[in-house]
Amino acid sequence: MLAAWSALGQVERLPAALALAMHHGLTQGEFGEALAHIAFYCGWGWAQKAALAVA
C-alpha cells in the first residue's frame, strides 16, 4: 500500500500505512528500497513527497 499511496499522490495516508507496515515487519531499509522504486517508476517528485510525509 505504501507504494500505491505514494504513486497516487495520497501522501496524507502514508504515516498510518507506514506504521501498520512496520508493525507487520517492514524495515526501514525495505521502505527505502520502495522509495527508490517509486522514484524510478513514478518520478522523483512523488518519492520525495512520500519521504517528507513520513519523516
PDB file of N, CA, C, O and CB in Angstrom:
ATOM      1  N   MET A   1       0.808  -1.184   0.000  1.00  0.00           N
ATOM      2  CA  MET A   1       0.000   0.000   0.000  1.00  0.00           C
ATOM      3  C   MET A   1       0.863   1.264   0.000  1.00  0.00           C
ATOM      4  O   MET A   1       0.474   2.292  -0.554  1.00  0.00           O
ATOM      5  CB  MET A   1      -0.926  -0.011   1.190  1.00  0.00           C
ATOM      6  N   LEU A   2       2.022   1.175   0.619  1.00  0.00           N
ATOM      7  CA  LEU A   2       2.874   2.363   0.674  1.00  0.00           C
ATOM      8  C   LEU A   2       3.226   2.854  -0.723  1.00  0.00           C
ATOM      9  O   LEU A   2       3.150   4.049  -1.007  1.00  0.00           O
ATOM     10  CB  LEU A   2       4.152   2.066   1.460  1.00  0.00           C
ATOM     11  N   ALA A   3       3.604   1.940  -1.577  1.00  0.00           N
ATOM     12  CA  ALA A   3       3.963   2.332  -2.943  1.00  0.00           C
ATOM     13  C   ALA A   3       2.749   2.857  -3.701  1.00  0.00           C
ATOM     14  O   ALA A   3       2.853   3.822  -4.458  1.00  0.00           O
ATOM     15  CB  ALA A   3       4.579   1.146  -3.696  1.00  0.00           C
ATOM     16  N   ALA A   4       1.607   2.226  -3.499  1.00  0.00           N
ATOM     17  CA  ALA A   4       0.397   2.660  -4.198  1.00  0.00           C
ATOM     18  C   ALA A   4      -0.010   4.057  -3.757  1.00  0.00           C
ATOM     19  O   ALA A   4      -0.287   4.910  -4.600  1.00  0.00           O
ATOM     20  CB  ALA A   4      -0.750   1.675  -3.952  1.00  0.00           C
ATOM     21  N   TRP A   5      -0.051   4.308  -2.444  1.00  0.00           N
ATOM     22  CA  TRP A   5      -0.424   5.648  -1.972  1.00  0.00           C
ATOM     23  C   TRP A   5       0.577   6.680  -2.464  1.00  0.00           C
ATOM     24  O   TRP A   5       0.186   7.786  -2.836  1.00  0.00           O
ATOM     25  CB  TRP A   5      -0.509   5.684  -0.433  1.00  0.00           C
ATOM     26  N   SER A   6       1.853   6.344  -2.472  1.00  0.00           N
ATOM     27  CA  SER A   6       2.875   7.287  -2.934  1.00  0.00           C
ATOM     28  C   SER A   6       2.709   7.591  -4.414  1.00  0.00           C
ATOM     29  O   SER A   6       2.774   8.747  -4.830  1.00  0.00           O
ATOM     30  CB  SER A   6       4.277   6.733  -2.670  1.00  0.00           C
ATOM     31  N   ALA A   7       2.496   6.551  -5.202  1.00  0.00           N
ATOM     32  CA  ALA A   7       2.370   6.730  -6.646  1.00  0.00           C
ATOM     33  C   ALA A   7       1.125   7.527  -7.014  1.00  0.00           C
ATOM     34  O   ALA A   7       1.115   8.249  -8.011  1.00  0.00           O
ATOM     35  CB  ALA A   7       2.341   5.380  -7.339  1.00  0.00           C
ATOM     36  N   LEU A   8       0.081   7.395  -6.211  1.00  0.00           N
ATOM     37  CA  LEU A   8      -1.165   8.112  -6.473  1.00  0.00           C
ATOM     38  C   LEU A   8      -1.181   9.512  -5.861  1.00  0.00           C
ATOM     39  O   LEU A   8      -2.136  10.266  -6.046  1.00  0.00           O
ATOM     40  CB  LEU A   8      -2.335   7.315  -5.944  1.00  0.00           C
ATOM     41  N   GLY A   9      -0.117   9.852  -5.131  1.00  0.00           N
ATOM     42  CA  GLY A   9      -0.046  11.172  -4.523  1.00  0.00           C
ATOM     43  C   GLY A   9      -0.863  11.309  -3.254  1.00  0.00           C
ATOM     44  O   GLY A   9      -1.145  12.428  -2.825  1.00  0.00           O
ATOM     45  N   GLN A  10      -1.245  10.214  -2.653  1.00  0.00           N
ATOM     46  CA  GLN A  10      -2.039  10.223  -1.423  1.00  0.00           C
ATOM     47  C   GLN A  10      -1.119  10.209  -0.205  1.00  0.00           C
ATOM     48  O   GLN A  10      -1.211   9.321   0.643  1.00  0.00           O
ATOM     49  CB  GLN A  10      -3.005   9.013  -1.385  1.00  0.00           C
ATOM     50  N   VAL A  11      -0.231  11.200  -0.126  1.00  0.00           N
ATOM     51  CA  VAL A  11       0.800  11.187   0.911  1.00  0.00           C
ATOM     52  C   VAL A  11       0.240  11.392   2.310  1.00  0.00           C
ATOM     53  O   VAL A  11       0.905  11.041   3.285  1.00  0.00           O
ATOM     54  CB  VAL A  11       1.822  12.249   0.625  1.00  0.00           C
ATOM     55  N   GLU A  12      -0.961  11.947   2.441  1.00  0.00           N
ATOM     56  CA  GLU A  12      -1.524  12.128   3.780  1.00  0.00           C
ATOM     57  C   GLU A  12      -1.880  10.789   4.429  1.00  0.00           C
ATOM     58  O   GLU A  12      -2.064  10.721   5.644  1.00  0.00           O
ATOM     59  CB  GLU A  12      -2.764  13.021   3.714  1.00  0.00           C
ATOM     60  N   ARG A  13      -1.978   9.737   3.635  1.00  0.00           N
ATOM     61  CA  ARG A  13      -2.286   8.403   4.152  1.00  0.00           C
ATOM     62  C   ARG A  13      -1.038   7.617   4.521  1.00  0.00           C
ATOM     63  O   ARG A  13      -1.138   6.558   5.140  1.00  0.00           O
ATOM     64  CB  ARG A  13      -3.087   7.628   3.135  1.00  0.00           C
ATOM     65  N   LEU A  14       0.122   8.111   4.157  1.00  0.00           N
ATOM     66  CA  LEU A  14       1.355   7.347   4.353  1.00  0.00           C
ATOM     67  C   LEU A  14       1.751   7.117   5.803  1.00  0.00           C
ATOM     68  O   LEU A  14       2.153   6.000   6.127  1.00  0.00           O
ATOM     69  CB  LEU A  14       2.462   8.033   3.669  1.00  0.00           C
ATOM     70  N   PRO A  15       1.666   8.096   6.699  1.00  0.00           N
ATOM     71  CA  PRO A  15       2.106   7.817   8.077  1.00  0.00           C
ATOM     72  C   PRO A  15       1.381   6.628   8.718  1.00  0.00           C
ATOM     73  O   PRO A  15       2.015   5.783   9.349  1.00  0.00           O
ATOM     74  CB  PRO A  15       1.898   9.047   8.935  1.00  0.00           C
ATOM     75  N   ALA A  16       0.066   6.563   8.558  1.00  0.00           N
ATOM     76  CA  ALA A  16      -0.682   5.443   9.129  1.00  0.00           C
ATOM     77  C   ALA A  16      -0.323   4.132   8.427  1.00  0.00           C
ATOM     78  O   ALA A  16      -0.179   3.096   9.076  1.00  0.00           O
ATOM     79  CB  ALA A  16      -2.194   5.703   9.027  1.00  0.00           C
ATOM     80  N   ALA A  17      -0.182   4.178   7.115  1.00  0.00           N
ATOM     81  CA  ALA A  17       0.171   2.972   6.363  1.00  0.00           C
ATOM     82  C   ALA A  17       1.569   2.492   6.730  1.00  0.00           C
ATOM     83  O   ALA A  17       1.803   1.289   6.837  1.00  0.00           O
ATOM     84  CB  ALA A  17       0.084   3.234   4.852  1.00  0.00           C
ATOM     85  N   LEU A  18       2.498   3.423   6.925  1.00  0.00           N
ATOM     86  CA  LEU A  18       3.861   3.044   7.306  1.00  0.00           C
ATOM     87  C   LEU A  18       3.884   2.439   8.703  1.00  0.00           C
ATOM     88  O   LEU A  18       4.580   1.451   8.939  1.00  0.00           O
ATOM     89  CB  LEU A  18       4.795   4.261   7.243  1.00  0.00           C
ATOM     90  N   ALA A  19       3.137   3.018   9.622  1.00  0.00           N
ATOM     91  CA  ALA A  19       3.083   2.467  10.979  1.00  0.00           C
ATOM     92  C   ALA A  19       2.546   1.035  10.948  1.00  0.00           C
ATOM     93  O   ALA A  19       3.075   0.159  11.632  1.00  0.00           O
ATOM     94  CB  ALA A  19       2.200   3.353  11.893  1.00  0.00           C
ATOM     95  N   LEU A  20       1.517   0.801  10.172  1.00  0.00           N
ATOM     96  CA  LEU A  20       0.953  -0.540  10.067  1.00  0.00           C
ATOM     97  C   LEU A  20       1.943  -1.505   9.416  1.00  0.00           C
ATOM     98  O   LEU A  20       2.100  -2.642   9.862  1.00  0.00           O
ATOM     99  CB  LEU A  20      -0.352  -0.505   9.269  1.00  0.00           C
ATOM    100  N   ALA A  21       2.601  -1.043   8.367  1.00  0.00           N
ATOM    101  CA  ALA A  21       3.581  -1.891   7.681  1.00  0.00           C
ATOM    102  C   ALA A  21       4.745  -2.246   8.601  1.00  0.00           C
ATOM    103  O   ALA A  21       5.210  -3.386   8.602  1.00  0.00           O
ATOM    104  CB  ALA A  21       4.105  -1.190   6.420  1.00  0.00           C
ATOM    105  N   MET A  22       5.211  -1.289   9.375  1.00  0.00           N
ATOM    106  CA  MET A  22       6.333  -1.558  10.289  1.00  0.00           C
ATOM    107  C   MET A  22       5.875  -2.478  11.425  1.00  0.00           C
ATOM    108  O   MET A  22       6.661  -3.286  11.920  1.00  0.00           O
ATOM    109  CB  MET A  22       6.906  -0.227  10.867  1.00  0.00           C
ATOM    110  N   HIS A  23       4.627  -2.363  11.834  1.00  0.00           N
ATOM    111  CA  HIS A  23       4.085  -3.276  12.844  1.00  0.00           C
ATOM    112  C   HIS A  23       4.100  -4.713  12.320  1.00  0.00           C
ATOM    113  O   HIS A  23       4.268  -5.658  13.091  1.00  0.00           O
ATOM    114  CB  HIS A  23       2.644  -2.861  13.239  1.00  0.00           C
ATOM    115  N   HIS A  24       3.925  -4.872  11.018  1.00  0.00           N
ATOM    116  CA  HIS A  24       3.906  -6.195  10.403  1.00  0.00           C
ATOM    117  C   HIS A  24       5.272  -6.646   9.903  1.00  0.00           C
ATOM    118  O   HIS A  24       5.373  -7.667   9.223  1.00  0.00           O
ATOM    119  CB  HIS A  24       2.933  -6.208   9.264  1.00  0.00           C
ATOM    120  N   GLY A  25       6.331  -5.896  10.230  1.00  0.00           N
ATOM    121  CA  GLY A  25       7.675  -6.380   9.947  1.00  0.00           C
ATOM    122  C   GLY A  25       8.462  -5.649   8.874  1.00  0.00           C
ATOM    123  O   GLY A  25       9.586  -6.052   8.572  1.00  0.00           O
ATOM    124  N   LEU A  26       7.922  -4.595   8.289  1.00  0.00           N
ATOM    125  CA  LEU A  26       8.674  -3.838   7.294  1.00  0.00           C
ATOM    126  C   LEU A  26       9.838  -3.124   7.983  1.00  0.00           C
ATOM    127  O   LEU A  26       9.661  -2.533   9.049  1.00  0.00           O
ATOM    128  CB  LEU A  26       7.753  -2.816   6.557  1.00  0.00           C
ATOM    129  N   THR A  27      11.015  -3.179   7.383  1.00  0.00           N
ATOM    130  CA  THR A  27      12.176  -2.494   7.955  1.00  0.00           C
ATOM    131  C   THR A  27      12.368  -1.146   7.267  1.00  0.00           C
ATOM    132  O   THR A  27      11.800  -0.890   6.205  1.00  0.00           O
ATOM    133  CB  THR A  27      13.456  -3.363   7.818  1.00  0.00           C
ATOM    134  N   GLN A  28      13.176  -0.291   7.890  1.00  0.00           N
ATOM    135  CA  GLN A  28      13.471   0.999   7.277  1.00  0.00           C
ATOM    136  C   GLN A  28      14.184   0.818   5.948  1.00  0.00           C
ATOM    137  O   GLN A  28      13.950   1.572   5.004  1.00  0.00           O
ATOM    138  CB  GLN A  28      14.316   1.855   8.215  1.00  0.00           C
ATOM    139  N   GLY A  29      15.051  -0.177   5.875  1.00  0.00           N
ATOM    140  CA  GLY A  29      15.758  -0.448   4.630  1.00  0.00           C
ATOM    141  C   GLY A  29      14.815  -0.840   3.501  1.00  0.00           C
ATOM    142  O   GLY A  29      14.980  -0.408   2.360  1.00  0.00           O
ATOM    143  N   GLU A  30      13.835  -1.657   3.831  1.00  0.00           N
ATOM    144  CA  GLU A  30      12.856  -2.059   2.819  1.00  0.00           C
ATOM    145  C   GLU A  30      12.014  -0.871   2.370  1.00  0.00           C
ATOM    146  O   GLU A  30      11.676  -0.757   1.191  1.00  0.00           O
ATOM    147  CB  GLU A  30      11.949  -3.170   3.363  1.00  0.00           C
ATOM    148  N   PHE A  31      11.676   0.008   3.299  1.00  0.00           N
ATOM    149  CA  PHE A  31      10.928   1.204   2.913  1.00  0.00           C
ATOM    150  C   PHE A  31      11.780   2.094   2.019  1.00  0.00           C
ATOM    151  O   PHE A  31      11.271   2.685   1.066  1.00  0.00           O
ATOM    152  CB  PHE A  31      10.464   1.984   4.159  1.00  0.00           C
ATOM    153  N   GLY A  32      13.066   2.195   2.316  1.00  0.00           N
ATOM    154  CA  GLY A  32      13.968   2.957   1.464  1.00  0.00           C
ATOM    155  C   GLY A  32      14.043   2.388   0.053  1.00  0.00           C
ATOM    156  O   GLY A  32      14.097   3.132  -0.926  1.00  0.00           O
ATOM    157  N   GLU A  33      14.047   1.060  -0.039  1.00  0.00           N
ATOM    158  CA  GLU A  33      14.043   0.425  -1.356  1.00  0.00           C
ATOM    159  C   GLU A  33      12.746   0.726  -2.103  1.00  0.00           C
ATOM    160  O   GLU A  33      12.759   0.938  -3.315  1.00  0.00           O
ATOM    161  CB  GLU A  33      14.235  -1.093  -1.219  1.00  0.00           C
ATOM    162  N   ALA A  34      11.636   0.743  -1.382  1.00  0.00           N
ATOM    163  CA  ALA A  34      10.355   1.065  -2.014  1.00  0.00           C
ATOM    164  C   ALA A  34      10.381   2.498  -2.540  1.00  0.00           C
ATOM    165  O   ALA A  34       9.872   2.764  -3.629  1.00  0.00           O
ATOM    166  CB  ALA A  34       9.184   0.875  -1.013  1.00  0.00           C
ATOM    167  N   LEU A  35      10.966   3.421  -1.784  1.00  0.00           N
ATOM    168  CA  LEU A  35      11.071   4.804  -2.247  1.00  0.00           C
ATOM    169  C   LEU A  35      11.938   4.905  -3.504  1.00  0.00           C
ATOM    170  O   LEU A  35      11.655   5.705  -4.396  1.00  0.00           O
ATOM    171  CB  LEU A  35      11.650   5.692  -1.137  1.00  0.00           C
ATOM    172  N   ALA A  36      12.988   4.094  -3.570  1.00  0.00           N
ATOM    173  CA  ALA A  36      13.834   4.098  -4.765  1.00  0.00           C
ATOM    174  C   ALA A  36      13.037   3.628  -5.978  1.00  0.00           C
ATOM    175  O   ALA A  36      13.165   4.196  -7.063  1.00  0.00           O
ATOM    176  CB  ALA A  36      15.076   3.201  -4.557  1.00  0.00           C
ATOM    177  N   HIS A  37      12.225   2.605  -5.803  1.00  0.00           N
ATOM    178  CA  HIS A  37      11.390   2.119  -6.909  1.00  0.00           C
ATOM    179  C   HIS A  37      10.373   3.174  -7.325  1.00  0.00           C
ATOM    180  O   HIS A  37      10.125   3.373  -8.514  1.00  0.00           O
ATOM    181  CB  HIS A  37      10.667   0.819  -6.512  1.00  0.00           C
ATOM    182  N   ILE A  38       9.789   3.844  -6.348  1.00  0.00           N
ATOM    183  CA  ILE A  38       8.825   4.904  -6.657  1.00  0.00           C
ATOM    184  C   ILE A  38       9.507   6.002  -7.454  1.00  0.00           C
ATOM    185  O   ILE A  38       8.933   6.525  -8.409  1.00  0.00           O
ATOM    186  CB  ILE A  38       8.204   5.483  -5.363  1.00  0.00           C
ATOM    187  N   ALA A  39      10.729   6.356  -7.069  1.00  0.00           N
ATOM    188  CA  ALA A  39      11.461   7.413  -7.772  1.00  0.00           C
ATOM    189  C   ALA A  39      11.710   7.032  -9.234  1.00  0.00           C
ATOM    190  O   ALA A  39      11.589   7.876 -10.123  1.00  0.00           O
ATOM    191  CB  ALA A  39      12.799   7.697  -7.065  1.00  0.00           C
ATOM    192  N   PHE A  40      12.054   5.776  -9.486  1.00  0.00           N
ATOM    193  CA  PHE A  40      12.335   5.355 -10.851  1.00  0.00           C
ATOM    194  C   PHE A  40      11.074   5.215 -11.695  1.00  0.00           C
ATOM    195  O   PHE A  40      11.056   5.598 -12.864  1.00  0.00           O
ATOM    196  CB  PHE A  40      13.082   4.051 -10.839  1.00  0.00           C
ATOM    197  N   TYR A  41      10.028   4.667 -11.100  1.00  0.00           N
ATOM    198  CA  TYR A  41       8.832   4.349 -11.882  1.00  0.00           C
ATOM    199  C   TYR A  41       7.788   5.459 -11.902  1.00  0.00           C
ATOM    200  O   TYR A  41       7.045   5.594 -12.874  1.00  0.00           O
ATOM    201  CB  TYR A  41       8.208   3.106 -11.350  1.00  0.00           C
ATOM    202  N   CYS A  42       7.726   6.250 -10.841  1.00  0.00           N
ATOM    203  CA  CYS A  42       6.681   7.285 -10.751  1.00  0.00           C
ATOM    204  C   CYS A  42       7.244   8.696 -10.813  1.00  0.00           C
ATOM    205  O   CYS A  42       6.502   9.655 -11.028  1.00  0.00           O
ATOM    206  CB  CYS A  42       5.895   7.118  -9.468  1.00  0.00           C
ATOM    207  N   GLY A  43       8.530   8.825 -10.628  1.00  0.00           N
ATOM    208  CA  GLY A  43       9.156  10.133 -10.670  1.00  0.00           C
ATOM    209  C   GLY A  43       9.699  10.554  -9.323  1.00  0.00           C
ATOM    210  O   GLY A  43       9.183  10.183  -8.269  1.00  0.00           O
ATOM    211  N   TRP A  44      10.751  11.336  -9.392  1.00  0.00           N
ATOM    212  CA  TRP A  44      11.425  11.777  -8.181  1.00  0.00           C
ATOM    213  C   TRP A  44      10.500  12.606  -7.285  1.00  0.00           C
ATOM    214  O   TRP A  44      10.589  12.518  -6.060  1.00  0.00           O
ATOM    215  CB  TRP A  44      12.662  12.585  -8.542  1.00  0.00           C
ATOM    216  N   GLY A  45       9.626  13.396  -7.873  1.00  0.00           N
ATOM    217  CA  GLY A  45       8.730  14.245  -7.093  1.00  0.00           C
ATOM    218  C   GLY A  45       7.833  13.462  -6.158  1.00  0.00           C
ATOM    219  O   GLY A  45       7.659  13.839  -4.999  1.00  0.00           O
ATOM    220  N   TRP A  46       7.260  12.366  -6.656  1.00  0.00           N
ATOM    221  CA  TRP A  46       6.389  11.551  -5.805  1.00  0.00           C
ATOM    222  C   TRP A  46       7.178  10.885  -4.692  1.00  0.00           C
ATOM    223  O   TRP A  46       6.704  10.810  -3.558  1.00  0.00           O
ATOM    224  CB  TRP A  46       5.665  10.492  -6.636  1.00  0.00           C
ATOM    225  N   ALA A  47       8.361  10.405  -4.994  1.00  0.00           N
ATOM    226  CA  ALA A  47       9.179   9.756  -3.970  1.00  0.00           C
ATOM    227  C   ALA A  47       9.598  10.763  -2.901  1.00  0.00           C
ATOM    228  O   ALA A  47       9.609  10.444  -1.712  1.00  0.00           O
ATOM    229  CB  ALA A  47      10.423   9.103  -4.606  1.00  0.00           C
ATOM    230  N   GLN A  48       9.938  11.961  -3.321  1.00  0.00           N
ATOM    231  CA  GLN A  48      10.338  12.990  -2.359  1.00  0.00           C
ATOM    232  C   GLN A  48       9.157  13.368  -1.458  1.00  0.00           C
ATOM    233  O   GLN A  48       9.330  13.522  -0.249  1.00  0.00           O
ATOM    234  CB  GLN A  48      10.874  14.242  -3.097  1.00  0.00           C
ATOM    235  N   LYS A  49       7.972  13.518  -2.030  1.00  0.00           N
ATOM    236  CA  LYS A  49       6.788  13.825  -1.221  1.00  0.00           C
ATOM    237  C   LYS A  49       6.499  12.706  -0.230  1.00  0.00           C
ATOM    238  O   LYS A  49       6.121  12.970   0.911  1.00  0.00           O
ATOM    239  CB  LYS A  49       5.567  14.057  -2.120  1.00  0.00           C
ATOM    240  N   ALA A  50       6.672  11.471  -0.655  1.00  0.00           N
ATOM    241  CA  ALA A  50       6.445  10.335   0.237  1.00  0.00           C
ATOM    242  C   ALA A  50       7.448  10.333   1.381  1.00  0.00           C
ATOM    243  O   ALA A  50       7.077  10.104   2.532  1.00  0.00           O
ATOM    244  CB  ALA A  50       6.531   9.019  -0.540  1.00  0.00           C
ATOM    245  N   ALA A  51       8.704  10.584   1.074  1.00  0.00           N
ATOM    246  CA  ALA A  51       9.730  10.604   2.110  1.00  0.00           C
ATOM    247  C   ALA A  51       9.485  11.718   3.118  1.00  0.00           C
ATOM    248  O   ALA A  51       9.656  11.521   4.321  1.00  0.00           O
ATOM    249  CB  ALA A  51      11.107  10.763   1.483  1.00  0.00           C
ATOM    250  N   LEU A  52       9.090  12.875   2.635  1.00  0.00           N
ATOM    251  CA  LEU A  52       8.821  14.000   3.537  1.00  0.00           C
ATOM    252  C   LEU A  52       7.573  13.776   4.365  1.00  0.00           C
ATOM    253  O   LEU A  52       7.484  14.267   5.490  1.00  0.00           O
ATOM    254  CB  LEU A  52       8.682  15.286   2.748  1.00  0.00           C
ATOM    255  N   ALA A  53       6.612  13.049   3.834  1.00  0.00           N
ATOM    256  CA  ALA A  53       5.360  12.798   4.558  1.00  0.00           C
ATOM    257  C   ALA A  53       5.566  11.913   5.774  1.00  0.00           C
ATOM    258  O   ALA A  53       4.840  12.032   6.762  1.00  0.00           O
ATOM    259  CB  ALA A  53       4.342  12.162   3.637  1.00  0.00           C
ATOM    260  N   VAL A  54       6.542  11.032   5.709  1.00  0.00           N
ATOM    261  CA  VAL A  54       6.757  10.096   6.819  1.00  0.00           C
ATOM    262  C   VAL A  54       7.959  10.461   7.669  1.00  0.00           C
ATOM    263  O   VAL A  54       8.253   9.774   8.647  1.00  0.00           O
ATOM    264  CB  VAL A  54       6.928   8.696   6.288  1.00  0.00           C
ATOM    265  N   ALA A  55       8.647  11.510   7.322  1.00  0.00           N
ATOM    266  CA  ALA A  55       9.844  11.913   8.080  1.00  0.00           C
ATOM    267  C   ALA A  55       9.481  12.501   9.416  1.00  0.00           C
ATOM    268  O   ALA A  55      10.365  12.891  10.179  1.00  0.00           O
ATOM    269  CB  ALA A  55      10.666  12.915   7.293  1.00  0.00           C
TER     270      ALA A  55
END
